[in-house]
Amino acid sequence: MFDVIWTDCAQETYDLLKLKALQSRANRKQKQKTKSTKDEGLFKQVHNTIQKLKSNTRHTGLHTHEYDDLDHPYNQNEKVFEAYAQNNTPGAYRVFWCYGPLKGQLTIIEISPHP
C-alpha cells in the first residue's frame, strides 16, 4: 500500500472534480433524480483510479505505462507514468504519477483529460 503525495496542481484538480460531483449530486437529489451525472461519474472514476494506484500500481485496469512529456518532480532521471481513469471516451481523463519522494510513496503529478 502506497502513501499518496499530491502536487498542488493535482490536488486542485481533484478537489474541483469532487466539488462538481457533490454539487451535481445535491442538485440531482433535490430534483429527485436517480441517475448519476457525468460529473459524479468522472469523480468516481478518478477516485477509483487513485485507490487502485495506492494498492497496486500495476493493476491491469489502469493500463499504466511510461509517459515522457512530463518531468519527474524529484529526480529528472526517474520515470513518470500515466494511468487511465477513463478509456474510449473523447477527452478521457488520465492520472499522471511517479514513485517517491520516499520509498512506499507515490506522487500524483497531474489529473487531466487526454490531449
NUKOLBA-183912 format. One record per residue (C-alpha): residue number from 0; x negated, y negated, z. Coordinates in steps of 0.1 Angstrom, whole numbers. Example, Ala and Ser with C-alpha at 12.3 -4.5 7.8 and 13.67 -1.06 7.14 Angstrom:
BEGIN
0,-123,45,78;
1,-137,11,71;
end
This chain:
BEGIN
0,0,0,0;
1,-15,-33,-11;
2,-11,-67,7;
3,1,-93,-18;
4,-16,-127,-21;
5,1,-154,-43;
6,-13,-182,-63;
7,7,-215,-59;
8,20,-212,-94;
9,32,-176,-90;
10,48,-184,-56;
11,66,-214,-70;
12,80,-194,-99;
13,91,-165,-76;
14,108,-189,-53;
15,126,-207,-82;
16,138,-174,-96;
17,150,-164,-62;
18,168,-197,-57;
19,186,-195,-90;
20,196,-159,-82;
21,210,-169,-48;
22,229,-199,-63;
23,243,-177,-91;
24,254,-151,-66;
25,271,-176,-44;
26,289,-191,-74;
27,299,-156,-86;
28,313,-147,-51;
29,332,-179,-50;
30,348,-171,-83;
31,354,-135,-71;
32,335,-120,-100;
33,317,-87,-95;
34,293,-86,-124;
35,258,-98,-116;
36,245,-128,-136;
37,213,-129,-157;
38,196,-150,-130;
39,204,-123,-104;
40,192,-95,-128;
41,160,-113,-136;
42,150,-119,-100;
43,158,-83,-91;
44,136,-71,-119;
45,107,-93,-109;
46,111,-85,-73;
47,112,-47,-81;
48,80,-51,-102;
49,62,-66,-73;
50,74,-39,-49;
51,61,-12,-74;
52,28,-30,-77;
53,24,-30,-39;
54,28,7,-37;
55,13,19,-69;
56,-4,-4,-94;
57,-3,25,-120;
58,34,31,-118;
59,44,42,-153;
60,74,19,-154;
61,52,-11,-151;
62,33,-5,-183;
63,3,-21,-167;
64,-26,-30,-189;
65,-55,-54,-191;
66,-48,-90,-201;
67,-76,-111,-215;
68,-61,-146,-217;
69,-61,-154,-180;
70,-92,-159,-158;
71,-96,-139,-127;
72,-93,-164,-98;
73,-121,-149,-77;
74,-146,-133,-100;
75,-149,-140,-137;
76,-164,-105,-143;
77,-133,-87,-129;
78,-101,-78,-149;
79,-67,-94,-149;
80,-37,-71,-156;
81,-2,-76,-170;
82,28,-56,-157;
83,62,-56,-173;
84,92,-69,-153;
85,113,-66,-184;
86,110,-48,-218;
87,128,-50,-251;
88,142,-84,-242;
89,134,-117,-260;
90,111,-136,-237;
91,107,-106,-214;
92,91,-115,-181;
93,57,-104,-171;
94,38,-104,-139;
95,0,-111,-142;
96,-21,-99,-113;
97,-56,-89,-102;
98,-72,-69,-74;
99,-86,-90,-45;
100,-98,-111,-30;
101,-104,-84,-4;
102,-101,-46,-6;
103,-65,-35,-2;
104,-52,-68,-16;
105,-38,-78,-50;
106,-31,-113,-61;
107,-1,-123,-82;
108,-15,-149,-106;
109,15,-158,-127;
110,51,-148,-134;
111,62,-159,-168;
112,81,-149,-200;
113,61,-131,-226;
114,47,-156,-251;
end
